[in-house]
Amino acid sequence: MKIVTRTHAPKDWLAQIFTAKAVAQGGVIRRKADWVAQEVGRDRFEAEVRRRGFHLIETGADLVVICHSGAIRVLF
């Protein structure tokens, strides 16, 4: 049985993630989906991304947040 321990309060973790320089510059942030689930929960993370108008992509074990609300296009 795996014991789950949080390293931060969920609101503090979200604040830390979304105050990153990449976010302010409209860049991207990437986090392991399992880590997101452990720290804040997937639903809460998705709600925060949606609230900010950003885009969220899941690829393999990673969640990638495109930190702007403009159009995106997957090329291949």
Distance bins in CASP14 RR format, pairs under 12 A and 6 or more apart:
PFRMAT RR
TARGET T0000
AUTHOR 0000-0000-0000
RMODE 2
METHOD distances of the structure
MODEL  1
2 34 0 0 0 0 0 1 0 0 0 0 0
2 37 0 0 0 0 0 1 0 0 0 0 0
2 38 0 0 0 0 1 0 0 0 0 0 0
3 38 0 0 0 0 0 1 0 0 0 0 0
4 34 0 0 0 0 1 0 0 0 0 0 0
4 35 0 0 0 0 0 1 0 0 0 0 0
4 37 0 0 0 0 1 0 0 0 0 0 0
4 38 1 0 1 0 0 0 0 0 0 0 0
4 39 0 0 0 0 1 0 0 0 0 0 0
4 41 0 0 0 0 0 1 0 0 0 0 0
5 35 0 0 0 0 0 1 0 0 0 0 0
5 38 0 0 0 0 1 0 0 0 0 0 0
5 39 0 0 0 0 0 1 0 0 0 0 0
6 12 0 0 0 0 1 0 0 0 0 0 0
6 13 1 0 0 1 0 0 0 0 0 0 0
6 35 0 0 0 0 0 1 0 0 0 0 0
6 36 0 0 0 0 0 1 0 0 0 0 0
6 37 0 0 0 0 0 1 0 0 0 0 0
6 38 1 0 0 1 0 0 0 0 0 0 0
6 39 1 0 1 0 0 0 0 0 0 0 0
6 40 0 0 0 0 1 0 0 0 0 0 0
6 41 0 0 0 0 1 0 0 0 0 0 0
7 13 1 0 0 1 0 0 0 0 0 0 0
7 16 0 0 0 0 0 1 0 0 0 0 0
7 35 0 0 0 0 1 0 0 0 0 0 0
7 38 0 0 0 0 1 0 0 0 0 0 0
7 39 1 0 0 1 0 0 0 0 0 0 0
7 40 0 0 0 0 0 1 0 0 0 0 0
8 14 0 0 0 0 1 0 0 0 0 0 0
8 15 0 0 0 0 1 0 0 0 0 0 0
8 16 1 0 0 1 0 0 0 0 0 0 0
8 17 0 0 0 0 1 0 0 0 0 0 0
8 35 0 0 0 0 0 1 0 0 0 0 0
8 38 0 0 0 0 0 1 0 0 0 0 0
8 39 1 0 0 1 0 0 0 0 0 0 0
8 40 0 0 0 0 1 0 0 0 0 0 0
9 15 0 0 0 0 1 0 0 0 0 0 0
9 16 0 0 0 0 0 1 0 0 0 0 0
9 39 0 0 0 0 1 0 0 0 0 0 0
9 40 0 0 0 0 1 0 0 0 0 0 0
9 44 0 0 0 0 0 1 0 0 0 0 0
10 16 0 0 0 0 0 1 0 0 0 0 0
10 17 0 0 0 0 0 1 0 0 0 0 0
10 36 0 0 0 0 0 1 0 0 0 0 0
10 37 0 0 0 0 0 1 0 0 0 0 0
10 38 0 0 0 0 0 1 0 0 0 0 0
10 39 1 0 0 1 0 0 0 0 0 0 0
10 40 1 0 1 0 0 0 0 0 0 0 0
10 41 1 0 0 1 0 0 0 0 0 0 0
10 42 0 0 0 0 0 1 0 0 0 0 0
10 43 0 0 0 0 0 1 0 0 0 0 0
10 44 1 0 0 1 0 0 0 0 0 0 0
10 45 0 0 0 0 1 0 0 0 0 0 0
10 47 0 0 0 0 0 1 0 0 0 0 0
10 48 0 0 0 0 1 0 0 0 0 0 0
11 17 0 0 0 0 0 1 0 0 0 0 0
11 18 0 0 0 0 0 1 0 0 0 0 0
11 39 0 0 0 0 0 1 0 0 0 0 0
11 40 0 0 0 0 1 0 0 0 0 0 0
11 44 0 0 0 0 1 0 0 0 0 0 0
11 45 0 0 0 0 0 1 0 0 0 0 0
11 48 0 0 0 0 1 0 0 0 0 0 0
12 18 0 0 0 0 0 1 0 0 0 0 0
12 19 0 0 0 0 0 1 0 0 0 0 0
12 39 0 0 0 0 1 0 0 0 0 0 0
12 40 0 0 0 0 1 0 0 0 0 0 0
13 19 0 0 0 0 0 1 0 0 0 0 0
13 20 0 0 0 0 0 1 0 0 0 0 0
13 31 0 0 0 0 0 1 0 0 0 0 0
13 35 0 0 0 0 1 0 0 0 0 0 0
13 36 0 0 0 0 1 0 0 0 0 0 0
13 37 0 0 0 0 0 1 0 0 0 0 0
13 38 0 0 0 0 1 0 0 0 0 0 0
13 39 1 0 1 0 0 0 0 0 0 0 0
13 40 1 0 1 0 0 0 0 0 0 0 0
13 41 0 0 0 0 1 0 0 0 0 0 0
13 44 0 0 0 0 1 0 0 0 0 0 0
13 45 0 0 0 0 1 0 0 0 0 0 0
13 48 0 0 0 0 0 1 0 0 0 0 0
14 20 0 0 0 0 0 1 0 0 0 0 0
14 23 0 0 0 0 0 1 0 0 0 0 0
14 29 0 0 0 0 0 1 0 0 0 0 0
14 31 0 0 0 0 0 1 0 0 0 0 0
14 36 0 0 0 0 1 0 0 0 0 0 0
14 39 0 0 0 0 1 0 0 0 0 0 0
14 40 1 0 1 0 0 0 0 0 0 0 0
14 41 0 0 0 0 0 1 0 0 0 0 0
14 44 1 0 0 1 0 0 0 0 0 0 0
14 45 1 0 0 1 0 0 0 0 0 0 0
14 46 0 0 0 0 0 1 0 0 0 0 0
14 47 0 0 0 0 1 0 0 0 0 0 0
14 48 1 0 1 0 0 0 0 0 0 0 0
14 49 0 0 0 0 1 0 0 0 0 0 0
14 51 0 0 0 0 0 1 0 0 0 0 0
14 52 0 0 0 0 0 1 0 0 0 0 0
14 65 0 0 0 0 0 1 0 0 0 0 0
15 23 0 0 0 0 0 1 0 0 0 0 0
15 39 0 0 0 0 0 1 0 0 0 0 0
15 40 0 0 0 0 0 1 0 0 0 0 0
15 48 0 0 0 0 1 0 0 0 0 0 0
16 23 0 0 0 0 0 1 0 0 0 0 0
16 29 0 0 0 0 0 1 0 0 0 0 0
16 31 0 0 0 0 0 1 0 0 0 0 0
16 39 0 0 0 0 1 0 0 0 0 0 0
16 40 0 0 0 0 0 1 0 0 0 0 0
17 23 1 0 0 1 0 0 0 0 0 0 0
17 29 1 0 0 1 0 0 0 0 0 0 0
17 30 0 0 0 0 0 1 0 0 0 0 0
17 31 1 0 0 1 0 0 0 0 0 0 0
17 35 0 0 0 0 0 1 0 0 0 0 0
17 36 0 0 0 0 1 0 0 0 0 0 0
17 39 0 0 0 0 1 0 0 0 0 0 0
17 40 0 0 0 0 1 0 0 0 0 0 0
17 44 0 0 0 0 0 1 0 0 0 0 0
17 45 0 0 0 0 1 0 0 0 0 0 0
17 48 0 0 0 0 1 0 0 0 0 0 0
17 49 0 0 0 0 1 0 0 0 0 0 0
17 52 0 0 0 0 0 1 0 0 0 0 0
17 54 0 0 0 0 0 1 0 0 0 0 0
17 63 0 0 0 0 0 1 0 0 0 0 0
17 65 0 0 0 0 1 0 0 0 0 0 0
17 67 0 0 0 0 0 1 0 0 0 0 0
18 24 0 0 0 0 1 0 0 0 0 0 0
18 26 0 0 0 0 0 1 0 0 0 0 0
18 27 0 0 0 0 0 1 0 0 0 0 0
18 29 0 0 0 0 1 0 0 0 0 0 0
18 31 0 0 0 0 0 1 0 0 0 0 0
18 40 0 0 0 0 0 1 0 0 0 0 0
18 45 0 0 0 0 0 1 0 0 0 0 0
18 48 1 0 0 1 0 0 0 0 0 0 0
18 49 0 0 0 0 1 0 0 0 0 0 0
18 51 0 0 0 0 1 0 0 0 0 0 0
18 52 1 0 0 1 0 0 0 0 0 0 0
18 53 0 0 0 0 0 1 0 0 0 0 0
18 54 0 0 0 0 1 0 0 0 0 0 0
18 65 0 0 0 0 1 0 0 0 0 0 0
18 67 0 0 0 0 1 0 0 0 0 0 0
19 25 0 0 0 0 0 1 0 0 0 0 0
19 29 0 0 0 0 0 1 0 0 0 0 0
19 52 0 0 0 0 0 1 0 0 0 0 0
19 67 0 0 0 0 0 1 0 0 0 0 0
20 26 0 0 0 0 0 1 0 0 0 0 0
20 27 0 0 0 0 1 0 0 0 0 0 0
20 28 0 0 0 0 0 1 0 0 0 0 0
20 29 1 0 1 0 0 0 0 0 0 0 0
20 30 0 0 0 0 0 1 0 0 0 0 0
20 31 0 0 0 0 0 1 0 0 0 0 0
20 65 0 0 0 0 1 0 0 0 0 0 0
20 67 0 0 0 0 1 0 0 0 0 0 0
21 27 0 0 0 0 1 0 0 0 0 0 0
21 28 0 0 0 0 0 1 0 0 0 0 0
21 29 0 0 0 0 1 0 0 0 0 0 0
21 67 0 0 0 0 0 1 0 0 0 0 0
22 28 1 0 0 1 0 0 0 0 0 0 0
22 29 1 0 1 0 0 0 0 0 0 0 0
22 30 0 0 0 0 1 0 0 0 0 0 0
22 31 0 0 0 0 0 1 0 0 0 0 0
22 54 0 0 0 0 0 1 0 0 0 0 0
22 64 0 0 0 0 0 1 0 0 0 0 0
22 65 0 0 0 0 1 0 0 0 0 0 0
22 66 0 0 0 0 0 1 0 0 0 0 0
22 67 1 0 0 1 0 0 0 0 0 0 0
22 68 0 0 0 0 0 1 0 0 0 0 0
23 29 1 0 0 1 0 0 0 0 0 0 0
23 48 0 0 0 0 0 1 0 0 0 0 0
23 49 0 0 0 0 0 1 0 0 0 0 0
23 52 0 0 0 0 1 0 0 0 0 0 0
23 53 0 0 0 0 0 1 0 0 0 0 0
23 54 0 0 0 0 1 0 0 0 0 0 0
23 65 1 0 0 1 0 0 0 0 0 0 0
23 66 0 0 0 0 0 1 0 0 0 0 0
23 67 1 0 1 0 0 0 0 0 0 0 0
23 68 0 0 0 0 1 0 0 0 0 0 0
24 52 0 0 0 0 0 1 0 0 0 0 0
24 67 0 0 0 0 1 0 0 0 0 0 0
24 68 0 0 0 0 0 1 0 0 0 0 0
25 67 1 0 0 1 0 0 0 0 0 0 0
25 68 0 0 0 0 1 0 0 0 0 0 0
26 52 0 0 0 0 0 1 0 0 0 0 0
26 53 0 0 0 0 0 1 0 0 0 0 0
26 54 0 0 0 0 1 0 0 0 0 0 0
26 55 0 0 0 0 0 1 0 0 0 0 0
26 65 0 0 0 0 1 0 0 0 0 0 0
26 66 0 0 0 0 1 0 0 0 0 0 0
26 67 1 0 1 0 0 0 0 0 0 0 0
26 68 1 0 1 0 0 0 0 0 0 0 0
26 69 0 0 0 0 1 0 0 0 0 0 0
26 70 0 0 0 0 1 0 0 0 0 0 0
26 72 0 0 0 0 0 1 0 0 0 0 0
27 54 0 0 0 0 1 0 0 0 0 0 0
27 55 0 0 0 0 0 1 0 0 0 0 0
27 64 0 0 0 0 0 1 0 0 0 0 0
27 65 0 0 0 0 1 0 0 0 0 0 0
27 66 1 0 0 1 0 0 0 0 0 0 0
27 67 1 0 1 0 0 0 0 0 0 0 0
27 68 1 0 0 1 0 0 0 0 0 0 0
27 70 0 0 0 0 0 1 0 0 0 0 0
27 72 0 0 0 0 0 1 0 0 0 0 0
28 49 0 0 0 0 0 1 0 0 0 0 0
28 54 0 0 0 0 1 0 0 0 0 0 0
28 55 0 0 0 0 1 0 0 0 0 0 0
28 56 0 0 0 0 0 1 0 0 0 0 0
28 57 0 0 0 0 1 0 0 0 0 0 0
28 59 0 0 0 0 0 1 0 0 0 0 0
28 62 0 0 0 0 0 1 0 0 0 0 0
28 63 0 0 0 0 0 1 0 0 0 0 0
28 64 1 0 1 0 0 0 0 0 0 0 0
28 65 1 0 0 1 0 0 0 0 0 0 0
28 66 1 0 1 0 0 0 0 0 0 0 0
28 67 1 0 0 1 0 0 0 0 0 0 0
28 68 0 0 0 0 1 0 0 0 0 0 0
28 72 0 0 0 0 0 1 0 0 0 0 0
29 36 0 0 0 0 0 1 0 0 0 0 0
29 45 0 0 0 0 0 1 0 0 0 0 0
29 48 0 0 0 0 0 1 0 0 0 0 0
29 49 0 0 0 0 1 0 0 0 0 0 0
29 52 0 0 0 0 0 1 0 0 0 0 0
29 54 0 0 0 0 1 0 0 0 0 0 0
29 55 0 0 0 0 0 1 0 0 0 0 0
29 56 0 0 0 0 0 1 0 0 0 0 0
29 57 0 0 0 0 0 1 0 0 0 0 0
29 62 0 0 0 0 0 1 0 0 0 0 0
29 63 0 0 0 0 1 0 0 0 0 0 0
29 64 1 0 0 1 0 0 0 0 0 0 0
29 65 1 0 1 0 0 0 0 0 0 0 0
29 66 0 0 0 0 1 0 0 0 0 0 0
29 67 1 0 0 1 0 0 0 0 0 0 0
29 68 0 0 0 0 0 1 0 0 0 0 0
30 36 0 0 0 0 0 1 0 0 0 0 0
30 56 0 0 0 0 0 1 0 0 0 0 0
30 57 0 0 0 0 1 0 0 0 0 0 0
30 58 0 0 0 0 0 1 0 0 0 0 0
30 59 0 0 0 0 1 0 0 0 0 0 0
30 60 0 0 0 0 0 1 0 0 0 0 0
30 61 0 0 0 0 0 1 0 0 0 0 0
30 62 1 0 1 0 0 0 0 0 0 0 0
30 63 1 0 0 1 0 0 0 0 0 0 0
30 64 1 0 1 0 0 0 0 0 0 0 0
30 65 1 0 0 1 0 0 0 0 0 0 0
30 66 0 0 0 0 0 1 0 0 0 0 0
30 67 0 0 0 0 0 1 0 0 0 0 0
31 37 0 0 0 0 0 1 0 0 0 0 0
31 38 0 0 0 0 0 1 0 0 0 0 0
31 39 0 0 0 0 1 0 0 0 0 0 0
31 40 0 0 0 0 0 1 0 0 0 0 0
31 41 0 0 0 0 0 1 0 0 0 0 0
31 42 0 0 0 0 0 1 0 0 0 0 0
31 45 0 0 0 0 1 0 0 0 0 0 0
31 49 0 0 0 0 0 1 0 0 0 0 0
31 56 0 0 0 0 0 1 0 0 0 0 0
31 57 0 0 0 0 0 1 0 0 0 0 0
31 58 0 0 0 0 0 1 0 0 0 0 0
31 59 0 0 0 0 0 1 0 0 0 0 0
31 61 0 0 0 0 1 0 0 0 0 0 0
31 62 1 0 0 1 0 0 0 0 0 0 0
31 63 1 0 1 0 0 0 0 0 0 0 0
31 64 0 0 0 0 1 0 0 0 0 0 0
31 65 1 0 0 1 0 0 0 0 0 0 0
32 38 0 0 0 0 1 0 0 0 0 0 0
32 39 0 0 0 0 0 1 0 0 0 0 0
32 42 0 0 0 0 0 1 0 0 0 0 0
32 45 0 0 0 0 0 1 0 0 0 0 0
32 58 0 0 0 0 0 1 0 0 0 0 0
32 59 0 0 0 0 0 1 0 0 0 0 0
32 60 0 0 0 0 1 0 0 0 0 0 0
32 61 1 0 1 0 0 0 0 0 0 0 0
32 62 1 0 0 1 0 0 0 0 0 0 0
32 63 1 0 0 1 0 0 0 0 0 0 0
32 64 0 0 0 0 0 1 0 0 0 0 0
33 39 0 0 0 0 0 1 0 0 0 0 0
33 40 0 0 0 0 0 1 0 0 0 0 0
33 41 0 0 0 0 1 0 0 0 0 0 0
33 42 1 0 0 1 0 0 0 0 0 0 0
33 45 0 0 0 0 1 0 0 0 0 0 0
33 46 0 0 0 0 0 1 0 0 0 0 0
33 56 0 0 0 0 0 1 0 0 0 0 0
33 57 0 0 0 0 0 1 0 0 0 0 0
33 58 1 0 0 1 0 0 0 0 0 0 0
33 59 0 0 0 0 1 0 0 0 0 0 0
33 60 1 0 0 1 0 0 0 0 0 0 0
33 61 1 0 1 0 0 0 0 0 0 0 0
33 62 1 0 0 1 0 0 0 0 0 0 0
33 63 1 0 1 0 0 0 0 0 0 0 0
33 64 0 0 0 0 0 1 0 0 0 0 0
33 65 0 0 0 0 0 1 0 0 0 0 0
34 41 0 0 0 0 0 1 0 0 0 0 0
34 42 0 0 0 0 1 0 0 0 0 0 0
34 45 0 0 0 0 0 1 0 0 0 0 0
34 58 0 0 0 0 0 1 0 0 0 0 0
34 60 0 0 0 0 0 1 0 0 0 0 0
34 61 1 0 0 1 0 0 0 0 0 0 0
34 62 0 0 0 0 1 0 0 0 0 0 0
34 63 0 0 0 0 1 0 0 0 0 0 0
35 41 0 0 0 0 1 0 0 0 0 0 0
35 42 0 0 0 0 0 1 0 0 0 0 0
35 45 0 0 0 0 0 1 0 0 0 0 0
35 61 0 0 0 0 1 0 0 0 0 0 0
35 62 0 0 0 0 1 0 0 0 0 0 0
35 63 0 0 0 0 1 0 0 0 0 0 0
36 42 1 0 0 1 0 0 0 0 0 0 0
36 43 0 0 0 0 0 1 0 0 0 0 0
36 44 0 0 0 0 1 0 0 0 0 0 0
36 45 1 0 1 0 0 0 0 0 0 0 0
36 46 0 0 0 0 1 0 0 0 0 0 0
36 48 0 0 0 0 0 1 0 0 0 0 0
36 49 0 0 0 0 0 1 0 0 0 0 0
36 56 0 0 0 0 0 1 0 0 0 0 0
36 58 0 0 0 0 0 1 0 0 0 0 0
36 61 0 0 0 0 0 1 0 0 0 0 0
36 62 0 0 0 0 1 0 0 0 0 0 0
36 63 1 0 1 0 0 0 0 0 0 0 0
36 64 0 0 0 0 0 1 0 0 0 0 0
36 65 0 0 0 0 0 1 0 0 0 0 0
37 43 0 0 0 0 1 0 0 0 0 0 0
37 44 0 0 0 0 1 0 0 0 0 0 0
37 45 0 0 0 0 1 0 0 0 0 0 0
37 46 0 0 0 0 0 1 0 0 0 0 0
37 58 0 0 0 0 0 1 0 0 0 0 0
37 61 0 0 0 0 0 1 0 0 0 0 0
37 63 0 0 0 0 1 0 0 0 0 0 0
38 44 0 0 0 0 0 1 0 0 0 0 0
38 45 0 0 0 0 0 1 0 0 0 0 0
39 45 0 0 0 0 1 0 0 0 0 0 0
39 48 0 0 0 0 0 1 0 0 0 0 0
39 63 0 0 0 0 0 1 0 0 0 0 0
40 46 0 0 0 0 1 0 0 0 0 0 0
40 47 0 0 0 0 1 0 0 0 0 0 0
40 48 1 0 0 1 0 0 0 0 0 0 0
40 49 0 0 0 0 0 1 0 0 0 0 0
40 63 0 0 0 0 0 1 0 0 0 0 0
41 47 0 0 0 0 1 0 0 0 0 0 0
41 48 0 0 0 0 0 1 0 0 0 0 0
41 63 0 0 0 0 0 1 0 0 0 0 0
42 48 0 0 0 0 0 1 0 0 0 0 0
42 49 0 0 0 0 0 1 0 0 0 0 0
42 56 0 0 0 0 0 1 0 0 0 0 0
42 58 0 0 0 0 1 0 0 0 0 0 0
42 63 0 0 0 0 1 0 0 0 0 0 0
43 49 0 0 0 0 0 1 0 0 0 0 0
43 50 0 0 0 0 0 1 0 0 0 0 0
44 50 0 0 0 0 0 1 0 0 0 0 0
44 51 0 0 0 0 0 1 0 0 0 0 0
45 51 0 0 0 0 0 1 0 0 0 0 0
45 52 0 0 0 0 0 1 0 0 0 0 0
45 54 0 0 0 0 0 1 0 0 0 0 0
45 56 0 0 0 0 1 0 0 0 0 0 0
45 58 0 0 0 0 0 1 0 0 0 0 0
45 63 1 0 0 1 0 0 0 0 0 0 0
45 65 0 0 0 0 1 0 0 0 0 0 0
46 52 0 0 0 0 0 1 0 0 0 0 0
46 53 0 0 0 0 0 1 0 0 0 0 0
46 54 0 0 0 0 0 1 0 0 0 0 0
46 55 0 0 0 0 0 1 0 0 0 0 0
46 56 1 0 0 1 0 0 0 0 0 0 0
46 57 0 0 0 0 0 1 0 0 0 0 0
46 58 0 0 0 0 1 0 0 0 0 0 0
46 63 0 0 0 0 1 0 0 0 0 0 0
46 65 0 0 0 0 0 1 0 0 0 0 0
47 53 0 0 0 0 0 1 0 0 0 0 0
47 54 0 0 0 0 0 1 0 0 0 0 0
47 56 0 0 0 0 0 1 0 0 0 0 0
48 54 0 0 0 0 1 0 0 0 0 0 0
48 56 0 0 0 0 1 0 0 0 0 0 0
48 63 0 0 0 0 0 1 0 0 0 0 0
48 65 0 0 0 0 1 0 0 0 0 0 0
48 67 0 0 0 0 0 1 0 0 0 0 0
49 55 1 0 0 1 0 0 0 0 0 0 0
49 56 1 0 1 0 0 0 0 0 0 0 0
49 57 0 0 0 0 0 1 0 0 0 0 0
49 58 0 0 0 0 0 1 0 0 0 0 0
49 63 0 0 0 0 1 0 0 0 0 0 0
49 64 0 0 0 0 0 1 0 0 0 0 0
49 65 1 0 1 0 0 0 0 0 0 0 0
49 66 0 0 0 0 1 0 0 0 0 0 0
49 67 0 0 0 0 1 0 0 0 0 0 0
49 68 0 0 0 0 0 1 0 0 0 0 0
49 69 0 0 0 0 0 1 0 0 0 0 0
50 56 1 0 0 1 0 0 0 0 0 0 0
50 65 0 0 0 0 0 1 0 0 0 0 0
50 69 0 0 0 0 0 1 0 0 0 0 0
51 69 0 0 0 0 0 1 0 0 0 0 0
52 65 0 0 0 0 1 0 0 0 0 0 0
52 66 0 0 0 0 0 1 0 0 0 0 0
52 67 1 0 0 1 0 0 0 0 0 0 0
52 68 0 0 0 0 1 0 0 0 0 0 0
52 69 1 0 0 1 0 0 0 0 0 0 0
53 65 0 0 0 0 0 1 0 0 0 0 0
53 66 0 0 0 0 1 0 0 0 0 0 0
53 67 0 0 0 0 1 0 0 0 0 0 0
53 68 0 0 0 0 1 0 0 0 0 0 0
53 69 1 0 1 0 0 0 0 0 0 0 0
53 70 0 0 0 0 1 0 0 0 0 0 0
53 72 0 0 0 0 0 1 0 0 0 0 0
54 63 0 0 0 0 0 1 0 0 0 0 0
54 64 0 0 0 0 0 1 0 0 0 0 0
54 65 1 0 1 0 0 0 0 0 0 0 0
54 66 1 0 0 1 0 0 0 0 0 0 0
54 67 1 0 1 0 0 0 0 0 0 0 0
54 68 1 0 0 1 0 0 0 0 0 0 0
54 69 1 0 0 1 0 0 0 0 0 0 0
54 70 0 0 0 0 1 0 0 0 0 0 0
54 72 0 0 0 0 0 1 0 0 0 0 0
55 63 0 0 0 0 0 1 0 0 0 0 0
55 64 0 0 0 0 1 0 0 0 0 0 0
55 65 1 0 0 1 0 0 0 0 0 0 0
55 66 1 1 0 0 0 0 0 0 0 0 0
55 67 0 0 0 0 1 0 0 0 0 0 0
55 68 1 0 0 1 0 0 0 0 0 0 0
55 69 1 0 0 1 0 0 0 0 0 0 0
55 70 0 0 0 0 1 0 0 0 0 0 0
55 71 0 0 0 0 1 0 0 0 0 0 0
55 72 1 0 1 0 0 0 0 0 0 0 0
55 73 0 0 0 0 0 1 0 0 0 0 0
55 74 0 0 0 0 0 1 0 0 0 0 0
56 62 0 0 0 0 0 1 0 0 0 0 0
56 63 1 0 0 1 0 0 0 0 0 0 0
56 64 1 0 0 1 0 0 0 0 0 0 0
56 65 1 0 1 0 0 0 0 0 0 0 0
56 66 1 0 0 1 0 0 0 0 0 0 0
56 67 0 0 0 0 0 1 0 0 0 0 0
56 72 0 0 0 0 0 1 0 0 0 0 0
57 63 1 0 0 1 0 0 0 0 0 0 0
57 64 1 0 1 0 0 0 0 0 0 0 0
57 65 1 0 0 1 0 0 0 0 0 0 0
57 66 1 0 0 1 0 0 0 0 0 0 0
57 67 0 0 0 0 0 1 0 0 0 0 0
57 72 0 0 0 0 1 0 0 0 0 0 0
57 74 0 0 0 0 1 0 0 0 0 0 0
58 64 1 0 0 1 0 0 0 0 0 0 0
58 65 0 0 0 0 0 1 0 0 0 0 0
59 65 0 0 0 0 0 1 0 0 0 0 0
59 74 0 0 0 0 0 1 0 0 0 0 0
64 72 0 0 0 0 0 1 0 0 0 0 0
64 74 0 0 0 0 0 1 0 0 0 0 0
65 72 0 0 0 0 0 1 0 0 0 0 0
66 72 1 0 1 0 0 0 0 0 0 0 0
66 73 0 0 0 0 0 1 0 0 0 0 0
66 74 0 0 0 0 0 1 0 0 0 0 0
END
